Amino acid sequence: RTIETMKKWAMRLLPEHVRHLVDQVRDRQLEPAVLGKLQAKLNQAFTRNTFEPMLEAFEALKSALKMETETP
């Protein structure tokens, strides 16, 4: 019960953080394959609107931004 309560609490904040990261990704030149994977995760996250897919989208966006800054 505690974990589910924490997930519900996180869902009050997580979608807004994901939208913020989407704005950051929009400003970057990412490979089409990466963008396709991100779009699939975002579609699932906002369609289901539950913690696990939203967290996966958040992590994928963070990873894509990190990967983009590490490439020369």
C-alpha positions in Angstrom: 0.0 0.0 0.0 2.9 2.4 0.8 4.5 1.8 -2.6 1.3 2.4 -4.5 0.7 5.6 -2.5 4.2 6.8 -3.4 3.6 6.0 -7.1 0.4 8.1 -7.0 2.3 10.9 -5.3 5.0 10.7 -8.0 2.4 10.9 -10.7 1.5 14.4 -9.5 4.9 15.6 -10.5 6.4 13.2 -13.0 4.2 14.1 -16.1 5.3 17.7 -15.8 8.9 16.8 -15.6 8.5 14.6 -18.7 7.0 17.5 -20.6 9.9 19.7 -19.6 12.4 17.1 -20.9 10.4 16.8 -24.1 10.9 20.5 -24.6 14.6 20.1 -24.1 14.8 17.2 -26.5 12.9 19.2 -29.2 15.9 21.6 -29.2 18.4 18.9 -29.9 19.4 17.1 -33.1 18.8 13.4 -32.2 19.0 10.5 -34.5 15.7 9.4 -36.0 15.9 6.0 -34.4 16.3 7.5 -31.0 13.4 9.9 -31.6 11.2 7.0 -32.7 11.9 5.1 -29.5 11.3 8.2 -27.4 8.0 8.8 -29.2 6.8 5.2 -28.6 7.6 5.5 -24.9 5.9 8.9 -24.6 2.8 7.6 -26.4 2.6 4.7 -23.9 3.3 6.9 -20.9 0.6 9.5 -21.7 -1.9 6.9 -23.0 -1.7 4.8 -19.9 -1.0 7.6 -17.5 0.5 5.3 -14.9 3.7 5.4 -13.0 5.8 2.7 -14.7 5.5 3.8 -18.3 5.9 7.5 -17.2 9.1 6.6 -15.3 10.4 4.7 -18.4 9.7 7.8 -20.6 11.4 10.0 -18.1 14.5 7.8 -17.9 14.6 7.4 -21.7 14.5 11.2 -22.2 17.2 11.7 -19.6 19.3 9.1 -21.3 18.8 10.6 -24.7 19.8 14.0 -23.5 22.9 12.6 -21.8 23.9 10.6 -24.9 23.5 13.7 -27.0 25.8 15.8 -24.8 28.4 13.0 -24.8 28.8 12.8 -28.6 31.6 14.9 -30.0 
